[in-house]
Amino acid sequence: MKRWTRWQDWVAVAAGLYAVLATMWTTPRTGASVSMTVVLGILMIAAAVWSLAAPGLVSMEWILAAIGALLFLSPWFGSFAGSAGPAWTAWICGGVGVVAGLWALAPAEKAHHATPGGHRAAHA
């Protein structure tokens, strides 16, 4: 698979970017909701971009799904589940991150095994 072409990772980039930017217009803006959503959104963007740059790196898809799960759970960890705007942003963007990360596992596995030199070259 070519670099920068996996649509699942682009969807995760968009979800992470929305999570980061949504902190500007969702209310109420509590310290926990803003900081957790921004940090996890940036981490989601970074993991998705890294996965786009290295399409055979299967571990990044797992990391992307884990970050999405953390973003999904952040309203309960950060005690802002009662704030509809920030909570729904985290739940939707986190869910999208989990689904995109898991959906990209099969293409990442395929790209991993298609590297020149076989399986050992991917780990060198």
C-alpha positions as a LaTeX table, in Angstrom:
\begin{tabular}{lrrr}
\hline
Residue & $x$ (\AA) & $y$ (\AA) & $z$ (\AA) \\
\hline
Met1 & 0.00 & 0.00 & 0.00 \\
Lys2 & 1.23 & 3.46 & $-0.82$ \\
Arg3 & 1.95 & 5.99 & 1.85 \\
Trp4 & $-0.62$ & 8.71 & 2.58 \\
Thr5 & $-3.49$ & 6.82 & 0.93 \\
Arg6 & $-5.29$ & 4.85 & 3.68 \\
Trp7 & $-8.69$ & 6.51 & 4.09 \\
Gln8 & $-9.22$ & 5.14 & 7.61 \\
Asp9 & $-6.23$ & 7.10 & 8.87 \\
Trp10 & $-7.44$ & 10.28 & 7.16 \\
Val11 & $-10.78$ & 9.82 & 8.95 \\
Ala12 & $-8.90$ & 9.49 & 12.24 \\
Val13 & $-6.94$ & 12.67 & 11.46 \\
Ala14 & $-10.22$ & 14.49 & 10.84 \\
Ala15 & $-11.76$ & 13.14 & 14.07 \\
Gly16 & $-8.70$ & 14.17 & 16.10 \\
Leu17 & $-8.67$ & 17.61 & 14.50 \\
Tyr18 & $-12.37$ & 18.05 & 15.23 \\
Ala19 & $-11.82$ & 17.02 & 18.86 \\
Val20 & $-9.08$ & 19.62 & 19.23 \\
Leu21 & $-10.95$ & 22.42 & 17.49 \\
Ala22 & $-14.33$ & 21.68 & 19.10 \\
Thr23 & $-12.98$ & 22.84 & 22.45 \\
Met24 & $-13.30$ & 26.39 & 21.11 \\
Trp25 & $-17.07$ & 26.25 & 20.56 \\
Thr26 & $-18.44$ & 23.62 & 22.94 \\
Thr27 & $-19.61$ & 24.78 & 26.32 \\
Pro28 & $-19.08$ & 24.54 & 29.19 \\
Arg29 & $-15.32$ & 24.56 & 28.90 \\
Thr30 & $-14.03$ & 22.92 & 32.04 \\
Gly31 & $-10.32$ & 22.43 & 32.61 \\
Ala32 & $-10.58$ & 18.66 & 32.36 \\
Ser33 & $-12.71$ & 18.64 & 29.22 \\
Val34 & $-10.45$ & 21.02 & 27.34 \\
Ser35 & $-7.14$ & 19.52 & 28.38 \\
Met36 & $-8.13$ & 15.88 & 27.93 \\
Thr37 & $-9.84$ & 16.45 & 24.60 \\
Val38 & $-7.00$ & 18.56 & 23.20 \\
Val39 & $-4.22$ & 16.20 & 24.34 \\
Leu40 & $-5.97$ & 13.03 & 23.17 \\
Gly41 & $-7.03$ & 14.71 & 19.91 \\
Ile42 & $-3.44$ & 15.72 & 19.17 \\
Leu43 & $-2.23$ & 12.21 & 20.02 \\
Met44 & $-4.86$ & 10.77 & 17.68 \\
Ile45 & $-3.72$ & 13.06 & 14.87 \\
Ala46 & $-0.07$ & 12.13 & 15.48 \\
Ala47 & $-0.79$ & 8.39 & 15.50 \\
Ala48 & $-2.87$ & 8.61 & 12.31 \\
Val49 & $-0.26$ & 10.71 & 10.49 \\
Trp50 & 2.47 & 8.29 & 11.58 \\
Ser51 & 0.36 & 5.42 & 10.29 \\
Leu52 & $-0.15$ & 7.24 & 7.00 \\
Ala53 & 3.61 & 7.75 & 6.66 \\
Ala54 & 4.41 & 4.11 & 7.52 \\
Pro55 & 1.48 & 2.04 & 6.18 \\
Gly56 & 3.02 & $-1.30$ & 7.19 \\
Leu57 & 3.33 & $-0.41$ & 10.87 \\
Val58 & 0.51 & $-2.46$ & 12.39 \\
Ser59 & 1.26 & $-1.34$ & 15.94 \\
Met60 & 0.28 & 2.24 & 15.10 \\
Glu61 & $-3.24$ & 1.09 & 14.22 \\
Trp62 & $-3.52$ & $-0.52$ & 17.65 \\
Ile63 & $-2.18$ & 2.65 & 19.24 \\
Leu64 & $-4.68$ & 4.72 & 17.26 \\
Ala65 & $-7.54$ & 2.51 & 18.47 \\
Ala66 & $-6.27$ & 2.75 & 22.07 \\
Ile67 & $-6.09$ & 6.56 & 21.90 \\
Gly68 & $-9.61$ & 6.59 & 20.47 \\
Ala69 & $-10.77$ & 4.41 & 23.38 \\
Leu70 & $-9.13$ & 6.77 & 25.88 \\
Leu71 & $-10.83$ & 9.74 & 24.21 \\
Phe72 & $-14.16$ & 7.88 & 24.36 \\
Leu73 & $-13.68$ & 7.20 & 28.08 \\
Ser74 & $-12.32$ & 10.65 & 28.92 \\
Pro75 & $-15.70$ & 12.19 & 29.91 \\
Trp76 & $-15.92$ & 9.71 & 32.78 \\
Phe77 & $-12.24$ & 9.94 & 33.74 \\
Gly78 & $-12.32$ & 13.75 & 33.58 \\
Ser79 & $-15.74$ & 14.04 & 35.27 \\
Phe80 & $-17.31$ & 15.98 & 32.41 \\
Ala81 & $-19.82$ & 13.34 & 31.27 \\
Gly82 & $-22.61$ & 15.65 & 32.47 \\
Ser83 & $-21.54$ & 18.40 & 30.06 \\
Ala84 & $-23.30$ & 17.48 & 26.85 \\
Gly85 & $-21.13$ & 19.33 & 24.32 \\
Pro86 & $-17.66$ & 18.22 & 25.42 \\
Ala87 & $-18.86$ & 14.73 & 26.34 \\
Trp88 & $-20.55$ & 14.05 & 23.00 \\
Thr89 & $-17.52$ & 15.41 & 21.16 \\
Ala90 & $-15.25$ & 13.00 & 23.05 \\
Trp91 & $-17.62$ & 10.04 & 22.60 \\
Ile92 & $-18.10$ & 10.53 & 18.87 \\
Cys93 & $-14.49$ & 11.40 & 18.02 \\
Gly94 & $-13.19$ & 8.63 & 20.26 \\
Gly95 & $-15.56$ & 6.10 & 18.71 \\
Val96 & $-14.48$ & 7.15 & 15.23 \\
Gly97 & $-10.84$ & 6.73 & 16.28 \\
Val98 & $-11.46$ & 3.21 & 17.59 \\
Val99 & $-13.38$ & 2.13 & 14.50 \\
Ala100 & $-10.86$ & 3.70 & 12.09 \\
Gly101 & $-7.91$ & 2.14 & 13.90 \\
Leu102 & $-9.44$ & $-1.33$ & 13.97 \\
Trp103 & $-10.70$ & $-1.05$ & 10.38 \\
Ala104 & $-7.18$ & $-0.20$ & 9.19 \\
Leu105 & $-5.63$ & $-3.29$ & 10.80 \\
Ala106 & $-6.20$ & $-5.56$ & 7.78 \\
Pro107 & $-4.67$ & $-3.14$ & 5.24 \\
Ala108 & $-1.76$ & $-2.50$ & 7.60 \\
Glu109 & $-1.14$ & $-6.25$ & 7.96 \\
Lys110 & $-1.24$ & $-6.60$ & 4.18 \\
Ala111 & 1.23 & $-3.74$ & 3.73 \\
His112 & 3.43 & $-5.17$ & 6.49 \\
His113 & 3.73 & $-8.54$ & 4.75 \\
Ala114 & 4.22 & $-6.96$ & 1.33 \\
Thr115 & 7.40 & $-5.10$ & 2.31 \\
Pro116 & 10.43 & $-5.83$ & 0.12 \\
Gly117 & 12.58 & $-8.53$ & 1.66 \\
Gly118 & 9.70 & $-10.20$ & 3.45 \\
His119 & 8.75 & $-10.23$ & 7.10 \\
Arg120 & 12.30 & $-9.85$ & 8.47 \\
Ala121 & 12.96 & $-6.65$ & 6.48 \\
Ala122 & 10.05 & $-4.95$ & 8.20 \\
His123 & 11.71 & $-5.49$ & 11.57 \\
Ala124 & 15.23 & $-4.50$ & 10.59 \\
\hline
\end{tabular}
